[in-house]
């Protein structure tokens, strides 16, 4: 069975909001709410792969406490920028 784009976006949004740690629920949930709909298919694929990573690593990457793997560096930078922008709003 093939997943429709709408179902995929809902699934990724749910996985973003229900991570396991409250910090990543907030960070990825807000990012998903604001940005998922506009992402290209290749970026959605990368984001889906990113969601497979554990929350402790994700948090360290987004906050700059540890460097993100090269594969995710651009996406992590975008998420971190979105988080900083949301915090100022």
PDB file with SEQRES, HELIX, SHEET and CRYST1 records, atoms N, CA, C and O in Angstrom:
SEQRES   1 A   89  UNK UNK UNK UNK UNK UNK UNK UNK UNK UNK UNK UNK UNK          
SEQRES   2 A   89  UNK UNK UNK UNK UNK UNK UNK UNK UNK UNK UNK UNK UNK          
SEQRES   3 A   89  UNK UNK UNK UNK UNK UNK UNK UNK UNK UNK UNK UNK UNK          
SEQRES   4 A   89  UNK UNK UNK UNK UNK UNK UNK UNK UNK UNK UNK UNK UNK          
SEQRES   5 A   89  UNK UNK UNK UNK UNK UNK UNK UNK UNK UNK UNK UNK UNK          
SEQRES   6 A   89  UNK UNK UNK UNK UNK UNK UNK UNK UNK UNK UNK UNK UNK          
SEQRES   7 A   89  UNK UNK UNK UNK UNK UNK UNK UNK UNK UNK UNK                  
HELIX    1 AA1 UNK A    5  UNK A   17  1                                  13    
HELIX    2 AA2 UNK A   22  UNK A   35  1                                  14    
HELIX    3 AA3 UNK A   36  UNK A   38  5                                   3    
HELIX    4 AA4 UNK A   41  UNK A   50  1                                  10    
HELIX    5 AA5 UNK A   55  UNK A   63  1                                   9    
HELIX    6 AA6 UNK A   70  UNK A   72  5                                   3    
HELIX    7 AA7 UNK A   73  UNK A   88  1                                  16    
CRYST1    1.000    1.000    1.000  90.00  90.00  90.00 P 1           1          
ATOM      1  N   UNK A   1       0.838  -1.173   0.000  1.00  0.00           N  
ATOM      2  CA  UNK A   1       0.000   0.000   0.000  1.00  0.00           C  
ATOM      3  C   UNK A   1       0.888   1.243   0.000  1.00  0.00           C  
ATOM      4  O   UNK A   1       1.839   1.327   0.777  1.00  0.00           O  
ATOM      5  N   UNK A   2       0.589   2.182  -0.844  1.00  0.00           N  
ATOM      6  CA  UNK A   2       1.360   3.406  -0.961  1.00  0.00           C  
ATOM      7  C   UNK A   2       0.765   4.482  -0.064  1.00  0.00           C  
ATOM      8  O   UNK A   2      -0.450   4.670  -0.008  1.00  0.00           O  
ATOM      9  N   UNK A   3       1.639   5.174   0.625  1.00  0.00           N  
ATOM     10  CA  UNK A   3       1.222   6.241   1.524  1.00  0.00           C  
ATOM     11  C   UNK A   3       1.012   7.535   0.738  1.00  0.00           C  
ATOM     12  O   UNK A   3       1.857   7.910  -0.074  1.00  0.00           O  
ATOM     13  N   UNK A   4      -0.092   8.207   0.972  1.00  0.00           N  
ATOM     14  CA  UNK A   4      -0.334   9.479   0.304  1.00  0.00           C  
ATOM     15  C   UNK A   4       0.551  10.556   0.943  1.00  0.00           C  
ATOM     16  O   UNK A   4       0.980  10.403   2.087  1.00  0.00           O  
ATOM     17  N   UNK A   5       0.825  11.639   0.217  1.00  0.00           N  
ATOM     18  CA  UNK A   5       1.612  12.726   0.809  1.00  0.00           C  
ATOM     19  C   UNK A   5       0.972  13.288   2.084  1.00  0.00           C  
ATOM     20  O   UNK A   5       1.680  13.635   3.030  1.00  0.00           O  
ATOM     21  N   UNK A   6      -0.334  13.378   2.112  1.00  0.00           N  
ATOM     22  CA  UNK A   6      -1.029  13.909   3.288  1.00  0.00           C  
ATOM     23  C   UNK A   6      -0.834  13.006   4.500  1.00  0.00           C  
ATOM     24  O   UNK A   6      -0.582  13.486   5.605  1.00  0.00           O  
ATOM     25  N   UNK A   7      -0.951  11.709   4.291  1.00  0.00           N  
ATOM     26  CA  UNK A   7      -0.759  10.751   5.386  1.00  0.00           C  
ATOM     27  C   UNK A   7       0.684  10.786   5.867  1.00  0.00           C  
ATOM     28  O   UNK A   7       0.944  10.718   7.069  1.00  0.00           O  
ATOM     29  N   UNK A   8       1.620  10.893   4.936  1.00  0.00           N  
ATOM     30  CA  UNK A   8       3.031  10.963   5.331  1.00  0.00           C  
ATOM     31  C   UNK A   8       3.285  12.186   6.206  1.00  0.00           C  
ATOM     32  O   UNK A   8       3.956  12.082   7.232  1.00  0.00           O  
ATOM     33  N   UNK A   9       2.760  13.332   5.816  1.00  0.00           N  
ATOM     34  CA  UNK A   9       2.947  14.545   6.611  1.00  0.00           C  
ATOM     35  C   UNK A   9       2.331  14.391   8.002  1.00  0.00           C  
ATOM     36  O   UNK A   9       2.922  14.834   8.986  1.00  0.00           O  
ATOM     37  N   UNK A  10       1.171  13.781   8.095  1.00  0.00           N  
ATOM     38  CA  UNK A  10       0.544  13.554   9.400  1.00  0.00           C  
ATOM     39  C   UNK A  10       1.383  12.614  10.261  1.00  0.00           C  
ATOM     40  O   UNK A  10       1.546  12.835  11.461  1.00  0.00           O  
ATOM     41  N   UNK A  11       1.910  11.571   9.640  1.00  0.00           N  
ATOM     42  CA  UNK A  11       2.739  10.610  10.372  1.00  0.00           C  
ATOM     43  C   UNK A  11       4.015  11.273  10.884  1.00  0.00           C  
ATOM     44  O   UNK A  11       4.393  11.090  12.041  1.00  0.00           O  
ATOM     45  N   UNK A  12       4.681  12.048  10.015  1.00  0.00           N  
ATOM     46  CA  UNK A  12       5.905  12.727  10.432  1.00  0.00           C  
ATOM     47  C   UNK A  12       5.613  13.768  11.510  1.00  0.00           C  
ATOM     48  O   UNK A  12       6.409  13.949  12.432  1.00  0.00           O  
ATOM     49  N   UNK A  13       4.496  14.440  11.397  1.00  0.00           N  
ATOM     50  CA  UNK A  13       4.116  15.413  12.421  1.00  0.00           C  
ATOM     51  C   UNK A  13       3.902  14.719  13.761  1.00  0.00           C  
ATOM     52  O   UNK A  13       4.381  15.194  14.790  1.00  0.00           O  
ATOM     53  N   UNK A  14       3.201  13.621  13.754  1.00  0.00           N  
ATOM     54  CA  UNK A  14       2.953  12.890  14.994  1.00  0.00           C  
ATOM     55  C   UNK A  14       4.267  12.416  15.613  1.00  0.00           C  
ATOM     56  O   UNK A  14       4.456  12.521  16.825  1.00  0.00           O  
ATOM     57  N   UNK A  15       5.168  11.899  14.790  1.00  0.00           N  
ATOM     58  CA  UNK A  15       6.463  11.440  15.296  1.00  0.00           C  
ATOM     59  C   UNK A  15       7.296  12.603  15.816  1.00  0.00           C  
ATOM     60  O   UNK A  15       8.131  12.417  16.701  1.00  0.00           O  
ATOM     61  N   UNK A  16       7.081  13.787  15.285  1.00  0.00           N  
ATOM     62  CA  UNK A  16       7.801  14.969  15.747  1.00  0.00           C  
ATOM     63  C   UNK A  16       7.289  15.431  17.108  1.00  0.00           C  
ATOM     64  O   UNK A  16       8.066  15.881  17.950  1.00  0.00           O  
ATOM     65  N   UNK A  17       5.986  15.318  17.316  1.00  0.00           N  
ATOM     66  CA  UNK A  17       5.363  15.773  18.562  1.00  0.00           C  
ATOM     67  C   UNK A  17       5.467  14.768  19.694  1.00  0.00           C  
ATOM     68  O   UNK A  17       5.350  15.149  20.859  1.00  0.00           O  
ATOM     69  N   UNK A  18       5.682  13.515  19.393  1.00  0.00           N  
ATOM     70  CA  UNK A  18       5.716  12.464  20.416  1.00  0.00           C  
ATOM     71  C   UNK A  18       7.053  11.740  20.362  1.00  0.00           C  
ATOM     72  O   UNK A  18       7.148  10.603  19.899  1.00  0.00           O  
ATOM     73  N   UNK A  19       8.074  12.420  20.843  1.00  0.00           N  
ATOM     74  CA  UNK A  19       9.436  11.930  20.738  1.00  0.00           C  
ATOM     75  C   UNK A  19       9.850  11.030  21.902  1.00  0.00           C  
ATOM     76  O   UNK A  19      10.396   9.948  21.687  1.00  0.00           O  
ATOM     77  N   UNK A  20       9.599  11.462  23.100  1.00  0.00           N  
ATOM     78  CA  UNK A  20      10.090  10.732  24.265  1.00  0.00           C  
ATOM     79  C   UNK A  20      10.683  11.681  25.288  1.00  0.00           C  
ATOM     80  O   UNK A  20      10.660  11.398  26.486  1.00  0.00           O  
ATOM     81  N   UNK A  21      11.215  12.806  24.827  1.00  0.00           N  
ATOM     82  CA  UNK A  21      11.642  13.846  25.763  1.00  0.00           C  
ATOM     83  C   UNK A  21      10.857  15.115  25.434  1.00  0.00           C  
ATOM     84  O   UNK A  21      10.611  15.430  24.270  1.00  0.00           O  
ATOM     85  N   UNK A  22      10.477  15.821  26.473  1.00  0.00           N  
ATOM     86  CA  UNK A  22       9.655  17.017  26.299  1.00  0.00           C  
ATOM     87  C   UNK A  22      10.370  18.056  25.446  1.00  0.00           C  
ATOM     88  O   UNK A  22       9.738  18.720  24.624  1.00  0.00           O  
ATOM     89  N   UNK A  23      11.686  18.206  25.630  1.00  0.00           N  
ATOM     90  CA  UNK A  23      12.441  19.189  24.858  1.00  0.00           C  
ATOM     91  C   UNK A  23      12.347  18.923  23.362  1.00  0.00           C  
ATOM     92  O   UNK A  23      12.115  19.844  22.578  1.00  0.00           O  
ATOM     93  N   UNK A  24      12.524  17.689  22.972  1.00  0.00           N  
ATOM     94  CA  UNK A  24      12.479  17.368  21.547  1.00  0.00           C  
ATOM     95  C   UNK A  24      11.048  17.360  21.023  1.00  0.00           C  
ATOM     96  O   UNK A  24      10.824  17.641  19.846  1.00  0.00           O  
ATOM     97  N   UNK A  25      10.073  17.043  21.877  1.00  0.00           N  
ATOM     98  CA  UNK A  25       8.666  17.191  21.480  1.00  0.00           C  
ATOM     99  C   UNK A  25       8.411  18.632  21.057  1.00  0.00           C  
ATOM    100  O   UNK A  25       7.790  18.885  20.024  1.00  0.00           O  
ATOM    101  N   UNK A  26       8.896  19.574  21.863  1.00  0.00           N  
ATOM    102  CA  UNK A  26       8.672  20.994  21.588  1.00  0.00           C  
ATOM    103  C   UNK A  26       9.453  21.439  20.358  1.00  0.00           C  
ATOM    104  O   UNK A  26       8.890  22.064  19.459  1.00  0.00           O  
ATOM    105  N   UNK A  27      10.736  21.125  20.314  1.00  0.00           N  
ATOM    106  CA  UNK A  27      11.591  21.583  19.211  1.00  0.00           C  
ATOM    107  C   UNK A  27      11.103  21.030  17.877  1.00  0.00           C  
ATOM    108  O   UNK A  27      10.857  21.789  16.939  1.00  0.00           O  
ATOM    109  N   UNK A  28      10.964  19.720  17.792  1.00  0.00           N  
ATOM    110  CA  UNK A  28      10.574  19.111  16.516  1.00  0.00           C  
ATOM    111  C   UNK A  28       9.095  19.309  16.213  1.00  0.00           C  
ATOM    112  O   UNK A  28       8.709  19.413  15.048  1.00  0.00           O  
ATOM    113  N   UNK A  29       8.267  19.362  17.248  1.00  0.00           N  
ATOM    114  CA  UNK A  29       6.842  19.598  17.030  1.00  0.00           C  
ATOM    115  C   UNK A  29       6.577  20.960  16.408  1.00  0.00           C  
ATOM    116  O   UNK A  29       5.789  21.081  15.470  1.00  0.00           O  
ATOM    117  N   UNK A  30       7.233  21.974  16.930  1.00  0.00           N  
ATOM    118  CA  UNK A  30       7.056  23.319  16.365  1.00  0.00           C  
ATOM    119  C   UNK A  30       7.623  23.404  14.953  1.00  0.00           C  
ATOM    120  O   UNK A  30       7.030  24.021  14.068  1.00  0.00           O  
ATOM    121  N   UNK A  31       8.780  22.776  14.756  1.00  0.00           N  
ATOM    122  CA  UNK A  31       9.373  22.769  13.414  1.00  0.00           C  
ATOM    123  C   UNK A  31       8.413  22.093  12.432  1.00  0.00           C  
ATOM    124  O   UNK A  31       8.164  22.610  11.342  1.00  0.00           O  
ATOM    125  N   UNK A  32       7.886  20.951  12.820  1.00  0.00           N  
ATOM    126  CA  UNK A  32       6.968  20.211  11.947  1.00  0.00           C  
ATOM    127  C   UNK A  32       5.729  21.041  11.630  1.00  0.00           C  
ATOM    128  O   UNK A  32       5.291  21.098  10.481  1.00  0.00           O  
ATOM    129  N   UNK A  33       5.169  21.679  12.644  1.00  0.00           N  
ATOM    130  CA  UNK A  33       3.969  22.496  12.433  1.00  0.00           C  
ATOM    131  C   UNK A  33       4.213  23.611  11.426  1.00  0.00           C  
ATOM    132  O   UNK A  33       3.353  23.916  10.600  1.00  0.00           O  
ATOM    133  N   UNK A  34       5.389  24.213  11.503  1.00  0.00           N  
ATOM    134  CA  UNK A  34       5.683  25.382  10.675  1.00  0.00           C  
ATOM    135  C   UNK A  34       6.294  25.063   9.322  1.00  0.00           C  
ATOM    136  O   UNK A  34       6.134  25.842   8.383  1.00  0.00           O  
ATOM    137  N   UNK A  35       6.993  23.935   9.193  1.00  0.00           N  
ATOM    138  CA  UNK A  35       7.809  23.743   7.999  1.00  0.00           C  
ATOM    139  C   UNK A  35       7.558  22.493   7.169  1.00  0.00           C  
ATOM    140  O   UNK A  35       7.902  22.483   5.987  1.00  0.00           O  
ATOM    141  N   UNK A  36       6.980  21.449   7.727  1.00  0.00           N  
ATOM    142  CA  UNK A  36       6.882  20.184   6.983  1.00  0.00           C  
ATOM    143  C   UNK A  36       6.173  20.331   5.649  1.00  0.00           C  
ATOM    144  O   UNK A  36       6.620  19.770   4.648  1.00  0.00           O  
ATOM    145  N   UNK A  37       5.089  21.064   5.617  1.00  0.00           N  
ATOM    146  CA  UNK A  37       4.285  21.174   4.400  1.00  0.00           C  
ATOM    147  C   UNK A  37       5.109  21.734   3.243  1.00  0.00           C  
ATOM    148  O   UNK A  37       4.879  21.354   2.095  1.00  0.00           O  
ATOM    149  N   UNK A  38       6.047  22.614   3.508  1.00  0.00           N  
ATOM    150  CA  UNK A  38       6.820  23.244   2.443  1.00  0.00           C  
ATOM    151  C   UNK A  38       8.097  22.533   2.054  1.00  0.00           C  
ATOM    152  O   UNK A  38       8.803  22.995   1.157  1.00  0.00           O  
ATOM    153  N   UNK A  39       8.419  21.420   2.702  1.00  0.00           N  
ATOM    154  CA  UNK A  39       9.682  20.739   2.412  1.00  0.00           C  
ATOM    155  C   UNK A  39       9.611  19.911   1.129  1.00  0.00           C  
ATOM    156  O   UNK A  39       8.587  19.299   0.823  1.00  0.00           O  
ATOM    157  N   UNK A  40      10.701  19.905   0.400  1.00  0.00           N  
ATOM    158  CA  UNK A  40      10.828  19.066  -0.796  1.00  0.00           C  
ATOM    159  C   UNK A  40      10.853  17.596  -0.387  1.00  0.00           C  
ATOM    160  O   UNK A  40      11.171  17.267   0.756  1.00  0.00           O  
ATOM    161  N   UNK A  41      10.518  16.728  -1.315  1.00  0.00           N  
ATOM    162  CA  UNK A  41      10.466  15.288  -1.030  1.00  0.00           C  
ATOM    163  C   UNK A  41      11.792  14.759  -0.496  1.00  0.00           C  
ATOM    164  O   UNK A  41      11.801  13.932   0.415  1.00  0.00           O  
ATOM    165  N   UNK A  42      12.911  15.223  -1.050  1.00  0.00           N  
ATOM    166  CA  UNK A  42      14.234  14.753  -0.596  1.00  0.00           C  
ATOM    167  C   UNK A  42      14.492  15.197   0.841  1.00  0.00           C  
ATOM    168  O   UNK A  42      15.084  14.456   1.626  1.00  0.00           O  
ATOM    169  N   UNK A  43      14.053  16.390   1.181  1.00  0.00           N  
ATOM    170  CA  UNK A  43      14.245  16.886   2.539  1.00  0.00           C  
ATOM    171  C   UNK A  43      13.335  16.141   3.501  1.00  0.00           C  
ATOM    172  O   UNK A  43      13.728  15.867   4.635  1.00  0.00           O  
ATOM    173  N   UNK A  44      12.133  15.810   3.068  1.00  0.00           N  
ATOM    174  CA  UNK A  44      11.249  14.994   3.904  1.00  0.00           C  
ATOM    175  C   UNK A  44      11.867  13.622   4.172  1.00  0.00           C  
ATOM    176  O   UNK A  44      11.762  13.094   5.279  1.00  0.00           O  
ATOM    177  N   UNK A  45      12.507  13.052   3.160  1.00  0.00           N  
ATOM    178  CA  UNK A  45      13.189  11.766   3.346  1.00  0.00           C  
ATOM    179  C   UNK A  45      14.276  11.899   4.409  1.00  0.00           C  
ATOM    180  O   UNK A  45      14.401  11.047   5.289  1.00  0.00           O  
ATOM    181  N   UNK A  46      15.054  12.961   4.322  1.00  0.00           N  
ATOM    182  CA  UNK A  46      16.123  13.198   5.289  1.00  0.00           C  
ATOM    183  C   UNK A  46      15.544  13.441   6.680  1.00  0.00           C  
ATOM    184  O   UNK A  46      16.069  12.929   7.669  1.00  0.00           O  
ATOM    185  N   UNK A  47      14.472  14.213   6.760  1.00  0.00           N  
ATOM    186  CA  UNK A  47      13.823  14.478   8.043  1.00  0.00           C  
ATOM    187  C   UNK A  47      13.307  13.179   8.655  1.00  0.00           C  
ATOM    188  O   UNK A  47      13.434  12.956   9.859  1.00  0.00           O  
ATOM    189  N   UNK A  48      12.732  12.339   7.830  1.00  0.00           N  
ATOM    190  CA  UNK A  48      12.243  11.053   8.327  1.00  0.00           C  
ATOM    191  C   UNK A  48      13.397  10.218   8.888  1.00  0.00           C  
ATOM    192  O   UNK A  48      13.248   9.575   9.927  1.00  0.00           O  
ATOM    193  N   UNK A  49      14.530  10.226   8.213  1.00  0.00           N  
ATOM    194  CA  UNK A  49      15.714   9.530   8.725  1.00  0.00           C  
ATOM    195  C   UNK A  49      16.186  10.154  10.035  1.00  0.00           C  
ATOM    196  O   UNK A  49      16.590   9.444  10.956  1.00  0.00           O  
ATOM    197  N   UNK A  50      16.133  11.476  10.115  1.00  0.00           N  
ATOM    198  CA  UNK A  50      16.541  12.172  11.332  1.00  0.00           C  
ATOM    199  C   UNK A  50      15.679  11.746  12.517  1.00  0.00           C  
ATOM    200  O   UNK A  50      16.178  11.624  13.636  1.00  0.00           O  
ATOM    201  N   UNK A  51      14.410  11.525  12.279  1.00  0.00           N  
ATOM    202  CA  UNK A  51      13.502  11.117  13.356  1.00  0.00           C  
ATOM    203  C   UNK A  51      13.854   9.742  13.924  1.00  0.00           C  
ATOM    204  O   UNK A  51      13.378   9.381  15.001  1.00  0.00           O  
ATOM    205  N   UNK A  52      14.671   8.982  13.223  1.00  0.00           N  
ATOM    206  CA  UNK A  52      15.114   7.676  13.723  1.00  0.00           C  
ATOM    207  C   UNK A  52      16.231   7.804  14.760  1.00  0.00           C  
ATOM    208  O   UNK A  52      16.528   6.848  15.475  1.00  0.00           O  
ATOM    209  N   UNK A  53      16.843   8.973  14.840  1.00  0.00           N  
ATOM    210  CA  UNK A  53      17.931   9.198  15.789  1.00  0.00           C  
ATOM    211  C   UNK A  53      17.362   9.363  17.195  1.00  0.00           C  
ATOM    212  O   UNK A  53      16.199   9.729  17.366  1.00  0.00           O  
ATOM    213  N   UNK A  54      18.206   9.086  18.209  1.00  0.00           N  
ATOM    214  CA  UNK A  54      17.695   9.202  19.575  1.00  0.00           C  
ATOM    215  C   UNK A  54      17.668  10.655  20.033  1.00  0.00           C  
ATOM    216  O   UNK A  54      18.435  11.493  19.560  1.00  0.00           O  
ATOM    217  N   UNK A  55      16.775  10.923  20.954  1.00  0.00           N  
ATOM    218  CA  UNK A  55      16.536  12.294  21.403  1.00  0.00           C  
ATOM    219  C   UNK A  55      17.761  12.933  22.053  1.00  0.00           C  
ATOM    220  O   UNK A  55      17.988  14.132  21.890  1.00  0.00           O  
ATOM    221  N   UNK A  56      18.539  12.160  22.775  1.00  0.00           N  
ATOM    222  CA  UNK A  56      19.714  12.729  23.424  1.00  0.00           C  
ATOM    223  C   UNK A  56      20.694  13.280  22.393  1.00  0.00           C  
ATOM    224  O   UNK A  56      21.231  14.373  22.572  1.00  0.00           O  
ATOM    225  N   UNK A  57      20.929  12.543  21.329  1.00  0.00           N  
ATOM    226  CA  UNK A  57      21.811  13.024  20.268  1.00  0.00           C  
ATOM    227  C   UNK A  57      21.188  14.224  19.549  1.00  0.00           C  
ATOM    228  O   UNK A  57      21.863  15.224  19.308  1.00  0.00           O  
ATOM    229  N   UNK A  58      19.918  14.124  19.212  1.00  0.00           N  
ATOM    230  CA  UNK A  58      19.244  15.224  18.524  1.00  0.00           C  
ATOM    231  C   UNK A  58      19.330  16.511  19.331  1.00  0.00           C  
ATOM    232  O   UNK A  58      19.614  17.574  18.779  1.00  0.00           O  
ATOM    233  N   UNK A  59      19.088  16.423  20.618  1.00  0.00           N  
ATOM    234  CA  UNK A  59      19.125  17.611  21.453  1.00  0.00           C  
ATOM    235  C   UNK A  59      20.528  18.232  21.458  1.00  0.00           C  
ATOM    236  O   UNK A  59      20.677  19.450  21.351  1.00  0.00           O  
ATOM    237  N   UNK A  60      21.531  17.397  21.580  1.00  0.00           N  
ATOM    238  CA  UNK A  60      22.914  17.903  21.582  1.00  0.00           C  
ATOM    239  C   UNK A  60      23.257  18.553  20.241  1.00  0.00           C  
ATOM    240  O   UNK A  60      23.960  19.562  20.212  1.00  0.00           O  
ATOM    241  N   UNK A  61      22.779  17.999  19.147  1.00  0.00           N  
ATOM    242  CA  UNK A  61      23.056  18.572  17.824  1.00  0.00           C  
ATOM    243  C   UNK A  61      22.340  19.907  17.641  1.00  0.00           C  
ATOM    244  O   UNK A  61      22.937  20.883  17.186  1.00  0.00           O  
ATOM    245  N   UNK A  62      21.059  19.944  17.997  1.00  0.00           N  
ATOM    246  CA  UNK A  62      20.261  21.160  17.790  1.00  0.00           C  
ATOM    247  C   UNK A  62      20.767  22.302  18.664  1.00  0.00           C  
ATOM    248  O   UNK A  62      20.757  23.457  18.237  1.00  0.00           O  
ATOM    249  N   UNK A  63      21.205  21.995  19.873  1.00  0.00           N  
ATOM    250  CA  UNK A  63      21.663  23.027  20.787  1.00  0.00           C  
ATOM    251  C   UNK A  63      23.139  23.381  20.582  1.00  0.00           C  
ATOM    252  O   UNK A  63      23.648  24.303  21.219  1.00  0.00           O  
ATOM    253  N   UNK A  64      23.819  22.662  19.706  1.00  0.00           N  
ATOM    254  CA  UNK A  64      25.220  22.952  19.442  1.00  0.00           C  
ATOM    255  C   UNK A  64      26.187  22.363  20.453  1.00  0.00           C  
ATOM    256  O   UNK A  64      27.373  22.692  20.436  1.00  0.00           O  
ATOM    257  N   UNK A  65      25.704  21.503  21.328  1.00  0.00           N  
ATOM    258  CA  UNK A  65      26.582  20.866  22.301  1.00  0.00           C  
ATOM    259  C   UNK A  65      27.475  19.806  21.665  1.00  0.00           C  
ATOM    260  O   UNK A  65      28.511  19.443  22.222  1.00  0.00           O  
ATOM    261  N   UNK A  66      27.076  19.319  20.515  1.00  0.00           N  
ATOM    262  CA  UNK A  66      27.859  18.331  19.761  1.00  0.00           C  
ATOM    263  C   UNK A  66      27.609  18.585  18.276  1.00  0.00           C  
ATOM    264  O   UNK A  66      26.522  19.013  17.888  1.00  0.00           O  
ATOM    265  N   UNK A  67      28.606  18.322  17.457  1.00  0.00           N  
ATOM    266  CA  UNK A  67      28.390  18.507  16.011  1.00  0.00           C  
ATOM    267  C   UNK A  67      27.448  17.437  15.457  1.00  0.00           C  
ATOM    268  O   UNK A  67      27.507  16.269  15.843  1.00  0.00           O  
ATOM    269  N   UNK A  68      26.595  17.863  14.559  1.00  0.00           N  
ATOM    270  CA  UNK A  68      25.692  16.920  13.890  1.00  0.00           C  
ATOM    271  C   UNK A  68      26.473  16.150  12.834  1.00  0.00           C  
ATOM    272  O   UNK A  68      27.432  16.680  12.273  1.00  0.00           O  
ATOM    273  N   UNK A  69      26.086  14.927  12.555  1.00  0.00           N  
ATOM    274  CA  UNK A  69      26.707  14.208  11.439  1.00  0.00           C  
ATOM    275  C   UNK A  69      26.538  15.021  10.152  1.00  0.00           C  
ATOM    276  O   UNK A  69      25.525  15.695   9.963  1.00  0.00           O  
ATOM    277  N   UNK A  70      27.513  14.952   9.296  1.00  0.00           N  
ATOM    278  CA  UNK A  70      27.503  15.729   8.048  1.00  0.00           C  
ATOM    279  C   UNK A  70      26.197  15.570   7.283  1.00  0.00           C  
ATOM    280  O   UNK A  70      25.667  16.533   6.730  1.00  0.00           O  
ATOM    281  N   UNK A  71      25.692  14.361   7.259  1.00  0.00           N  
ATOM    282  CA  UNK A  71      24.453  14.077   6.521  1.00  0.00           C  
ATOM    283  C   UNK A  71      23.290  14.954   6.992  1.00  0.00           C  
ATOM    284  O   UNK A  71      22.456  15.375   6.191  1.00  0.00           O  
ATOM    285  N   UNK A  72      23.244  15.225   8.304  1.00  0.00           N  
ATOM    286  CA  UNK A  72      22.137  15.972   8.879  1.00  0.00           C  
ATOM    287  C   UNK A  72      22.475  17.433   9.177  1.00  0.00           C  
ATOM    288  O   UNK A  72      21.606  18.181   9.626  1.00  0.00           O  
ATOM    289  N   UNK A  73      23.694  17.846   8.941  1.00  0.00           N  
ATOM    290  CA  UNK A  73      24.152  19.165   9.391  1.00  0.00           C  
ATOM    291  C   UNK A  73      23.273  20.310   8.900  1.00  0.00           C  
ATOM    292  O   UNK A  73      22.911  21.181   9.690  1.00  0.00           O  
ATOM    293  N   UNK A  74      22.925  20.329   7.625  1.00  0.00           N  
ATOM    294  CA  UNK A  74      22.094  21.409   7.086  1.00  0.00           C  
ATOM    295  C   UNK A  74      20.707  21.427   7.693  1.00  0.00           C  
ATOM    296  O   UNK A  74      20.193  22.490   8.038  1.00  0.00           O  
ATOM    297  N   UNK A  75      20.104  20.274   7.825  1.00  0.00           N  
ATOM    298  CA  UNK A  75      18.761  20.176   8.393  1.00  0.00           C  
ATOM    299  C   UNK A  75      18.772  20.556   9.870  1.00  0.00           C  
ATOM    300  O   UNK A  75      17.874  21.253  10.343  1.00  0.00           O  
ATOM    301  N   UNK A  76      19.785  20.101  10.593  1.00  0.00           N  
ATOM    302  CA  UNK A  76      19.909  20.453  12.010  1.00  0.00           C  
ATOM    303  C   UNK A  76      20.076  21.965  12.153  1.00  0.00           C  
ATOM    304  O   UNK A  76      19.485  22.571  13.047  1.00  0.00           O  
ATOM    305  N   UNK A  77      20.875  22.574  11.283  1.00  0.00           N  
ATOM    306  CA  UNK A  77      21.051  24.031  11.336  1.00  0.00           C  
ATOM    307  C   UNK A  77      19.724  24.738  11.103  1.00  0.00           C  
ATOM    308  O   UNK A  77      19.429  25.735  11.763  1.00  0.00           O  
ATOM    309  N   UNK A  78      18.930  24.238  10.180  1.00  0.00           N  
ATOM    310  CA  UNK A  78      17.616  24.835   9.911  1.00  0.00           C  
ATOM    311  C   UNK A  78      16.696  24.684  11.119  1.00  0.00           C  
ATOM    312  O   UNK A  78      15.997  25.628  11.488  1.00  0.00           O  
ATOM    313  N   UNK A  79      16.692  23.513  11.732  1.00  0.00           N  
ATOM    314  CA  UNK A  79      15.854  23.284  12.916  1.00  0.00           C  
ATOM    315  C   UNK A  79      16.315  24.173  14.066  1.00  0.00           C  
ATOM    316  O   UNK A  79      15.489  24.756  14.768  1.00  0.00           O  
ATOM    317  N   UNK A  80      17.624  24.279  14.262  1.00  0.00           N  
ATOM    318  CA  UNK A  80      18.162  25.136  15.331  1.00  0.00           C  
ATOM    319  C   UNK A  80      17.790  26.588  15.093  1.00  0.00           C  
ATOM    320  O   UNK A  80      17.420  27.290  16.034  1.00  0.00           O  
ATOM    321  N   UNK A  81      17.881  27.050  13.856  1.00  0.00           N  
ATOM    322  CA  UNK A  81      17.498  28.415  13.533  1.00  0.00           C  
ATOM    323  C   UNK A  81      16.022  28.658  13.787  1.00  0.00           C  
ATOM    324  O   UNK A  81      15.638  29.706  14.307  1.00  0.00           O  
ATOM    325  N   UNK A  82      15.211  27.705  13.423  1.00  0.00           N  
ATOM    326  CA  UNK A  82      13.768  27.810  13.667  1.00  0.00           C  
ATOM    327  C   UNK A  82      13.491  27.868  15.172  1.00  0.00           C  
ATOM    328  O   UNK A  82      12.646  28.644  15.618  1.00  0.00           O  
ATOM    329  N   UNK A  83      14.191  27.062  15.940  1.00  0.00           N  
ATOM    330  CA  UNK A  83      14.009  27.039  17.391  1.00  0.00           C  
ATOM    331  C   UNK A  83      14.385  28.384  17.998  1.00  0.00           C  
ATOM    332  O   UNK A  83      13.669  28.910  18.850  1.00  0.00           O  
ATOM    333  N   UNK A  84      15.502  28.935  17.562  1.00  0.00           N  
ATOM    334  CA  UNK A  84      15.943  30.241  18.070  1.00  0.00           C  
ATOM    335  C   UNK A  84      14.934  31.326  17.705  1.00  0.00           C  
ATOM    336  O   UNK A  84      14.619  32.190  18.523  1.00  0.00           O  
ATOM    337  N   UNK A  85      14.436  31.278  16.492  1.00  0.00           N  
ATOM    338  CA  UNK A  85      13.451  32.259  16.027  1.00  0.00           C  
ATOM    339  C   UNK A  85      12.157  32.125  16.838  1.00  0.00           C  
ATOM    340  O   UNK A  85      11.553  33.130  17.214  1.00  0.00           O  
ATOM    341  N   UNK A  86      11.739  30.905  17.104  1.00  0.00           N  
ATOM    342  CA  UNK A  86      10.514  30.674  17.881  1.00  0.00           C  
ATOM    343  C   UNK A  86      10.673  31.178  19.308  1.00  0.00           C  
ATOM    344  O   UNK A  86       9.721  31.687  19.900  1.00  0.00           O  
ATOM    345  N   UNK A  87      11.870  31.040  19.860  1.00  0.00           N  
ATOM    346  CA  UNK A  87      12.114  31.488  21.226  1.00  0.00           C  
ATOM    347  C   UNK A  87      12.040  32.994  21.356  1.00  0.00           C  
ATOM    348  O   UNK A  87      11.664  33.512  22.408  1.00  0.00           O  
ATOM    349  N   UNK A  88      12.398  33.704  20.291  1.00  0.00           N  
ATOM    350  CA  UNK A  88      12.345  35.171  20.310  1.00  0.00           C  
ATOM    351  C   UNK A  88      10.922  35.693  20.121  1.00  0.00           C  
ATOM    352  O   UNK A  88      10.609  36.815  20.519  1.00  0.00           O  
ATOM    353  N   UNK A  89      10.075  34.886  19.522  1.00  0.00           N  
ATOM    354  CA  UNK A  89       8.710  35.342  19.216  1.00  0.00           C  
ATOM    355  C   UNK A  89       7.822  35.360  20.425  1.00  0.00           C  
ATOM    356  O   UNK A  89       6.649  35.721  20.323  1.00  0.00           O  
TER     357      UNK A  89                                                      
END                                                                             
